[in-house]
């Protein structure tokens, strides 16, 4: 349990610039995604999923020491890469949830 708490603490202490870049890119993805959702209001629920998955991917990049965080050009490139990967996974998760919801709602009821 200590390991989980340590990882959550490290994710929570991520710098604001990284979170800002991920926030903006996830917002843009949610804005574009709203055109493809059954109800555009669902973008409000899709945004946190996109953001959280992107932050976790960024943390995995940091944990794997994929890039030196002191160089601004590499930091920005890998932050954008984490946001792209997180948004792709987030869109897949949102699509999967909507598919499951649709299947449960429209399933024929047997008597």
N, CA and C atoms as a LAMMPS dump frame, in Angstrom:
ITEM: TIMESTEP
0
ITEM: NUMBER OF ATOMS
333
ITEM: BOX BOUNDS ff ff ff
-5.0000000000000000e+02 5.0000000000000000e+02
-5.0000000000000000e+02 5.0000000000000000e+02
-5.0000000000000000e+02 5.0000000000000000e+02
ITEM: ATOMS id mol type element x y z
1 1 1 N 0.817 -1.189 0
2 1 2 C 0 0 0
3 1 3 C 0.865 1.26 0
4 2 1 N 2.036 1.165 0.624
5 2 2 C 2.94 2.317 0.649
6 2 3 C 3.398 2.698 -0.758
7 3 1 N 3.59 1.699 -1.615
8 3 2 C 4.003 1.977 -2.999
9 3 3 C 2.928 2.745 -3.748
10 4 1 N 1.687 2.338 -3.575
11 4 2 C 0.57 3.017 -4.241
12 4 3 C 0.467 4.456 -3.758
13 5 1 N 0.585 4.656 -2.465
14 5 2 C 0.515 6.01 -1.904
15 5 3 C 1.676 6.855 -2.41
16 6 1 N 2.86 6.257 -2.535
17 6 2 C 4.026 6.982 -3.055
18 6 3 C 3.792 7.411 -4.498
19 7 1 N 3.241 6.519 -5.321
20 7 2 C 2.988 6.863 -6.722
21 7 3 C 1.905 7.935 -6.845
22 8 1 N 0.862 7.824 -6.058
23 8 2 C -0.191 8.842 -6.091
24 8 3 C 0.36 10.19 -5.635
25 9 1 N 1.222 10.182 -4.63
26 9 2 C 1.849 11.42 -4.171
27 9 3 C 2.743 12.029 -5.252
28 10 1 N 3.479 11.191 -5.981
29 10 2 C 4.334 11.689 -7.06
30 10 3 C 3.51 12.247 -8.217
31 11 1 N 2.398 11.601 -8.529
32 11 2 C 1.523 12.119 -9.586
33 11 3 C 0.93 13.452 -9.151
34 12 1 N 0.526 13.529 -7.89
35 12 2 C -0.083 14.753 -7.37
36 12 3 C 0.912 15.918 -7.337
37 13 1 N 2.196 15.625 -7.201
38 13 2 C 3.198 16.687 -7.108
39 13 3 C 3.809 17.059 -8.459
40 14 1 N 3.181 16.684 -9.541
41 14 2 C 3.676 17.033 -10.872
42 14 3 C 3.625 18.547 -11.066
43 15 1 N 4.587 19.089 -11.803
44 15 2 C 4.68 20.551 -11.934
45 15 3 C 3.513 21.119 -12.743
46 16 1 N 3.24 22.393 -12.519
47 16 2 C 2.079 23.037 -13.123
48 16 3 C 2.212 23.234 -14.621
49 17 1 N 3.421 23.421 -15.11
50 17 2 C 3.603 23.598 -16.555
51 17 3 C 3.218 22.324 -17.307
52 18 1 N 3.634 21.19 -16.777
53 18 2 C 3.279 19.911 -17.397
54 18 3 C 1.773 19.701 -17.356
55 19 1 N 1.179 19.951 -16.201
56 19 2 C -0.269 19.801 -16.077
57 19 3 C -1.014 20.78 -16.974
58 20 1 N -0.466 21.976 -17.148
59 20 2 C -1.09 22.965 -18.029
60 20 3 C -1.1 22.528 -19.477
61 21 1 N 0.027 22.001 -19.949
62 21 2 C 0.107 21.52 -21.335
63 21 3 C -0.859 20.356 -21.535
64 22 1 N -0.866 19.416 -20.603
65 22 2 C -1.767 18.261 -20.706
66 22 3 C -3.225 18.717 -20.631
67 23 1 N -3.511 19.699 -19.781
68 23 2 C -4.865 20.221 -19.628
69 23 3 C -5.367 20.844 -20.934
70 24 1 N -4.537 21.65 -21.564
71 24 2 C -4.934 22.311 -22.811
72 24 3 C -5.136 21.286 -23.929
73 25 1 N -4.209 20.355 -24.064
74 25 2 C -4.334 19.365 -25.132
75 25 3 C -5.516 18.422 -24.904
76 26 1 N -5.785 18.074 -23.658
77 26 2 C -6.962 17.241 -23.363
78 26 3 C -8.256 18.028 -23.604
79 27 1 N -8.229 19.312 -23.316
80 27 2 C -9.397 20.163 -23.59
81 27 3 C -9.69 20.262 -25.066
82 28 1 N -8.648 20.412 -25.869
83 28 2 C -8.829 20.455 -27.322
84 28 3 C -9.386 19.125 -27.825
85 29 1 N -8.858 18.018 -27.31
86 29 2 C -9.35 16.698 -27.722
87 29 3 C -10.807 16.509 -27.314
88 30 1 N -11.183 16.947 -26.124
89 30 2 C -12.576 16.826 -25.679
90 30 3 C -13.494 17.704 -26.524
91 31 1 N -13.013 18.888 -26.916
92 31 2 C -13.8 19.78 -27.76
93 31 3 C -14.058 19.156 -29.125
94 32 1 N -13.027 18.536 -29.709
95 32 2 C -13.179 17.873 -31.004
96 32 3 C -14.046 16.623 -30.856
97 33 1 N -13.894 15.92 -29.751
98 33 2 C -14.628 14.682 -29.508
99 33 3 C -16.129 14.918 -29.339
100 34 1 N -16.518 16.11 -28.887
101 34 2 C -17.937 16.368 -28.625
102 34 3 C -18.791 16.273 -29.884
103 35 1 N -18.193 16.506 -31.047
104 35 2 C -18.944 16.396 -32.297
105 35 3 C -19.316 14.953 -32.617
106 36 1 N -18.588 14.007 -32.067
107 36 2 C -18.81 12.602 -32.371
108 36 3 C -19.562 11.864 -31.268
109 37 1 N -19.911 12.54 -30.21
110 37 2 C -20.652 11.918 -29.12
111 37 3 C -22.153 12.035 -29.375
112 38 1 N -22.917 11.117 -28.799
113 38 2 C -24.364 11.131 -28.984
114 38 3 C -24.971 12.431 -28.466
115 39 1 N -24.487 12.892 -27.35
116 39 2 C -24.923 14.159 -26.783
117 39 3 C -23.656 14.974 -26.478
118 40 1 N -23.562 16.19 -27.01
119 40 2 C -22.339 16.981 -26.794
120 40 3 C -22.012 17.248 -25.329
121 41 1 N -22.996 17.164 -24.461
122 41 2 C -22.748 17.402 -23.04
123 41 3 C -21.855 16.315 -22.452
124 42 1 N -21.768 15.145 -23.09
125 42 2 C -20.924 14.065 -22.604
126 42 3 C -19.439 14.432 -22.659
127 43 1 N -19.089 15.482 -23.403
128 43 2 C -17.695 15.931 -23.433
129 43 3 C -17.233 16.371 -22.051
130 44 1 N -18.172 16.833 -21.232
131 44 2 C -17.832 17.211 -19.857
132 44 3 C -17.364 15.986 -19.075
133 45 1 N -17.947 14.838 -19.358
134 45 2 C -17.556 13.61 -18.676
135 45 3 C -16.335 12.961 -19.329
136 46 1 N -16.118 13.24 -20.605
137 46 2 C -14.968 12.66 -21.308
138 46 3 C -13.674 13.383 -20.939
139 47 1 N -13.749 14.686 -20.665
140 47 2 C -12.544 15.462 -20.383
141 47 3 C -11.745 14.936 -19.196
142 48 1 N -12.357 14.651 -18.044
143 48 2 C -11.548 14.132 -16.929
144 48 3 C -10.879 12.795 -17.246
145 49 1 N -11.554 11.961 -18.026
146 49 2 C -10.953 10.677 -18.41
147 49 3 C -9.713 10.916 -19.26
148 50 1 N -9.824 11.808 -20.236
149 50 2 C -8.681 12.126 -21.1
150 50 3 C -7.537 12.714 -20.278
151 51 1 N -7.866 13.62 -19.373
152 51 2 C -6.844 14.281 -18.568
153 51 3 C -6.133 13.309 -17.636
154 52 1 N -6.891 12.498 -16.933
155 52 2 C -6.289 11.573 -15.948
156 52 3 C -5.408 10.542 -16.638
157 53 1 N -5.883 10.001 -17.752
158 53 2 C -5.065 9.005 -18.457
159 53 3 C -3.8 9.654 -19.009
160 54 1 N -3.885 10.879 -19.494
161 54 2 C -2.697 11.581 -19.989
162 54 3 C -1.691 11.845 -18.872
163 55 1 N -2.177 12.205 -17.702
164 55 2 C -1.283 12.445 -16.562
165 55 3 C -0.596 11.143 -16.146
166 56 1 N -1.332 10.046 -16.155
167 56 2 C -0.74 8.756 -15.792
168 56 3 C 0.313 8.341 -16.822
169 57 1 N 0.046 8.56 -18.102
170 57 2 C 1.037 8.247 -19.145
171 57 3 C 2.281 9.116 -18.96
172 58 1 N 2.093 10.396 -18.654
173 58 2 C 3.235 11.281 -18.399
174 58 3 C 4.046 10.771 -17.211
175 59 1 N 3.358 10.331 -16.169
176 59 2 C 4.054 9.794 -15.003
177 59 3 C 4.834 8.53 -15.361
178 60 1 N 4.258 7.701 -16.216
179 60 2 C 4.977 6.5 -16.662
180 60 3 C 6.227 6.866 -17.462
181 61 1 N 6.142 7.917 -18.278
182 61 2 C 7.329 8.393 -19.002
183 61 3 C 8.391 8.885 -18.028
184 62 1 N 7.966 9.613 -17
185 62 2 C 8.906 10.11 -15.995
186 62 3 C 9.508 8.943 -15.215
187 63 1 N 8.675 7.983 -14.857
188 63 2 C 9.126 6.822 -14.097
189 63 3 C 10.125 5.981 -14.897
190 64 1 N 9.881 5.872 -16.199
191 64 2 C 10.776 5.106 -17.058
192 64 3 C 12.025 5.863 -17.464
193 65 1 N 12.149 7.118 -17.024
194 65 2 C 13.291 7.974 -17.355
195 65 3 C 13.555 7.984 -18.856
196 66 1 N 12.491 8.239 -19.616
197 66 2 C 12.566 8.245 -21.071
198 66 3 C 13.318 9.473 -21.577
199 67 1 N 13.246 10.567 -20.86
200 67 2 C 13.874 11.81 -21.301
201 67 3 C 14.426 12.556 -20.095
202 68 1 N 15.423 13.409 -20.315
203 68 2 C 15.903 14.258 -19.215
204 68 3 C 14.945 15.444 -19.029
205 69 1 N 14.321 15.569 -17.88
206 69 2 C 13.308 16.616 -17.7
207 69 3 C 13.884 18.034 -17.633
208 70 1 N 15.177 18.185 -17.639
209 70 2 C 15.774 19.524 -17.532
210 70 3 C 15.835 20.243 -18.887
211 71 1 N 15.757 19.512 -19.975
212 71 2 C 15.804 20.134 -21.296
213 71 3 C 14.384 20.463 -21.737
214 72 1 N 14.126 21.751 -22.002
215 72 2 C 12.757 22.198 -22.267
216 72 3 C 12.2 21.627 -23.562
217 73 1 N 13.022 21.483 -24.592
218 73 2 C 12.488 20.966 -25.847
219 73 3 C 12.091 19.498 -25.725
220 74 1 N 12.881 18.697 -25.02
221 74 2 C 12.531 17.294 -24.824
222 74 3 C 11.366 17.152 -23.852
223 75 1 N 11.342 18.013 -22.828
224 75 2 C 10.221 17.976 -21.895
225 75 3 C 8.918 18.238 -22.63
226 76 1 N 8.886 19.264 -23.487
227 76 2 C 7.668 19.612 -24.206
228 76 3 C 7.274 18.512 -25.183
229 77 1 N 8.255 17.96 -25.883
230 77 2 C 7.967 16.895 -26.838
231 77 3 C 7.36 15.678 -26.135
232 78 1 N 7.949 15.267 -25.016
233 78 2 C 7.451 14.09 -24.315
234 78 3 C 6.141 14.358 -23.586
235 79 1 N 5.917 15.602 -23.174
236 79 2 C 4.639 15.951 -22.567
237 79 3 C 3.536 15.91 -23.614
238 80 1 N 3.82 16.412 -24.8
239 80 2 C 2.844 16.341 -25.888
240 80 3 C 2.613 14.892 -26.293
241 81 1 N 3.677 14.092 -26.319
242 81 2 C 3.54 12.671 -26.647
243 81 3 C 2.68 11.955 -25.607
244 82 1 N 2.889 12.256 -24.338
245 82 2 C 2.075 11.648 -23.276
246 82 3 C 0.616 12.059 -23.419
247 83 1 N 0.389 13.311 -23.776
248 83 2 C -0.973 13.786 -23.951
249 83 3 C -1.643 13.099 -25.134
250 84 1 N -0.918 12.927 -26.214
251 84 2 C -1.471 12.244 -27.387
252 84 3 C -1.805 10.789 -27.047
253 85 1 N -0.87 10.098 -26.408
254 85 2 C -1.113 8.689 -26.023
255 85 3 C -2.276 8.596 -25.044
256 86 1 N -2.313 9.487 -24.078
257 86 2 C -3.4 9.482 -23.109
258 86 3 C -4.742 9.785 -23.74
259 87 1 N -4.76 10.706 -24.694
260 87 2 C -6.016 11.032 -25.359
261 87 3 C -6.499 9.882 -26.239
262 88 1 N -5.583 9.197 -26.903
263 88 2 C -5.975 8.042 -27.706
264 88 3 C -6.562 6.952 -26.811
265 89 1 N -5.876 6.651 -25.72
266 89 2 C -6.399 5.652 -24.778
267 89 3 C -7.702 6.125 -24.135
268 90 1 N -7.776 7.398 -23.81
269 90 2 C -8.987 7.955 -23.206
270 90 3 C -10.178 7.891 -24.148
271 91 1 N -9.957 8.193 -25.417
272 91 2 C -11.036 8.099 -26.399
273 91 3 C -11.488 6.646 -26.539
274 92 1 N -10.53 5.716 -26.504
275 92 2 C -10.894 4.294 -26.572
276 92 3 C -11.716 3.89 -25.34
277 93 1 N -11.336 4.375 -24.167
278 93 2 C -12.086 4.057 -22.947
279 93 3 C -13.485 4.654 -23.001
280 94 1 N -13.599 5.908 -23.433
281 94 2 C -14.909 6.551 -23.537
282 94 3 C -15.779 5.821 -24.563
283 95 1 N -15.193 5.437 -25.692
284 95 2 C -15.952 4.7 -26.707
285 95 3 C -16.396 3.343 -26.173
286 96 1 N -15.532 2.685 -25.412
287 96 2 C -15.885 1.394 -24.846
288 96 3 C -17.019 1.543 -23.841
289 97 1 N -16.935 2.54 -22.965
290 97 2 C -18.001 2.763 -21.994
291 97 3 C -19.326 3.077 -22.684
292 98 1 N -19.282 3.905 -23.727
293 98 2 C -20.529 4.236 -24.42
294 98 3 C -21.08 3.023 -25.155
295 99 1 N -20.203 2.19 -25.67
296 99 2 C -20.65 0.961 -26.345
297 99 3 C -21.316 0.008 -25.344
298 100 1 N -20.714 -0.147 -24.17
299 100 2 C -21.293 -1.004 -23.137
300 100 3 C -22.622 -0.434 -22.67
301 101 1 N -22.685 0.867 -22.472
302 101 2 C -23.931 1.51 -22.03
303 101 3 C -25.028 1.31 -23.064
304 102 1 N -24.674 1.487 -24.333
305 102 2 C -25.643 1.3 -25.408
306 102 3 C -26.137 -0.146 -25.458
307 103 1 N -25.226 -1.092 -25.266
308 103 2 C -25.609 -2.504 -25.307
309 103 3 C -26.513 -2.866 -24.128
310 104 1 N -26.25 -2.277 -22.975
311 104 2 C -27.083 -2.576 -21.812
312 104 3 C -28.459 -1.935 -21.909
313 105 1 N -28.518 -0.747 -22.457
314 105 2 C -29.791 -0.036 -22.551
315 105 3 C -30.664 -0.636 -23.648
316 106 1 N -30.083 -0.967 -24.778
317 106 2 C -30.873 -1.45 -25.908
318 106 3 C -30.967 -2.959 -25.979
319 107 1 N -30.505 -3.656 -24.962
320 107 2 C -30.592 -5.112 -24.966
321 107 3 C -32.048 -5.54 -24.847
322 108 1 N -32.466 -6.504 -25.674
323 108 2 C -33.867 -6.95 -25.584
324 108 3 C -34.093 -7.687 -24.264
325 109 1 N -35.197 -7.398 -23.659
326 109 2 C -35.52 -8.015 -22.383
327 109 3 C -36.24 -9.337 -22.621
328 110 1 N -35.745 -10.373 -22.005
329 110 2 C -36.337 -11.71 -22.168
330 110 3 C -37.302 -11.965 -21.017
331 111 1 N -38.374 -12.638 -21.333
332 111 2 C -39.37 -12.962 -20.308
333 111 3 C -39.45 -14.44 -20.103
